[in-house]
């Protein structure tokens, strides 16, 4: 997400951040390019106009002229304004209600509502330690009811059954009663979508809202429909007292215009981003981190949170101790490292959160590095435990068996063994106190307090 916008803004801002002084002329030229970048990213025209006017107003005022580094100060103004457009800070769910707190999900058909229900259920269970029940009031699509049942089982949420013969209002009132009996903390209601906005859809969802009085009414919107997403959000916002937005399929949208437009057009905050198809692919929306990512300055805080949540600490500590004792780094260890990287969303996802690595992330995606990691894991899985522990025993016949079993070539296997050998040499050099030195060095690379602007970005 944001690749094209990030590239355009980076190029235009590079020209001005090196300036010793800022004039009306060079600010004007840069703002023209910024305006084009935002419009190409499918940001709503009124939002672009307001954004440019406010940046200009601050840039030609006292703020920049008194700064020791006018170029960097201008960049900071753009970053602040991006944050202001998307919302000042992350706004979580307001679940401070007598249980069960009801969350109503609204949106058009195909926006990803049902999947988002499951993702949100998993998120609340894992990170908020809530007991969650889900129910489908979509009586027009039997497949939607079945899909939610399957997803509820996958994420371990309580499921309240419903049927196409029932009335939506009857379903949700019965589900609410059952959620109370089972002492659920949260009830998430999936509603019917349509291919377009119509009065029947709006009347039905208004009735549901009136019947269960949700504490959160979230509008689920597909980022890839661009400008239409904003118009749809506006229509729903006029019909329902929305409390927030879930922006889905952002991993498939390189422009990101919807994320920059929805908040200003509806006045409602984006609360979550759907960043993939898996049930764990839901991230809280942090405007400051997204603004930093758009400007190519990375998102170290989100990367740290991803690592803390997904990395197996016991395995990591075991590897550190093994290396410190001078023991061999074998293919079993390499396999564990590859799986950890895949859990973090692959190479591209990691790189785009590191300062100045946006272009590298795109190169990684083009080179399909995430698939390569998967293929390397399959090759190692095709080996016996003895071969993984001691790759030196791999002769010609063993290699042929491994490549046949993994659907790879001898060249793929040899490349993997070469990479493993190089990593093994690096691990040897970190024997003893070398590992601690490396960790201290990595800490020194992070900005103080995990935030701020990395030096020398432009």
Buried (B, 14 or more C-beta within 10 A) or exposed (E): BBBBBBBBBBEBBBBBBEBEEBEEEBBEEBBEBBBEBBEEBBBBEEBBEBBBEBBBEBBBEEBBEEBEBBBBBBBBBBBBBBBBBBBEEBBEBEBEBEBBBBBBBBBBBEBBBBBBBBBBBBBBBEEEEBBBBBBBBBBBBEEBBEBBBEBBEEBEBBBBBBEEEBEBBEBBBBBBEBBBEEEBBBBBBBBBBBEEEEEEBBEBBEBBBEBBEBBBBBBBBBBBBBBBBBEBBBBBBEBBEBBBBBBBBBBBBBBBBBBBBBBBBBEBBBBBBBBBEEBBBBBBBBBBBBBBBBBBBBBBBBBEBBBEEBBEEEBBEEBBEBBBEEBEBBBEBBBBBBBBBBBBBBBBBBBBBBBBBBBBBBBBBEEBBBEBBBBBBBBBEBBEEEBBBEBEEBEEEBBEBBBEEBEBEEEBBEBBBEEBEEBBEEBBEBEEEBBEEEEEEEEEEBBEEEEEBBEEBB
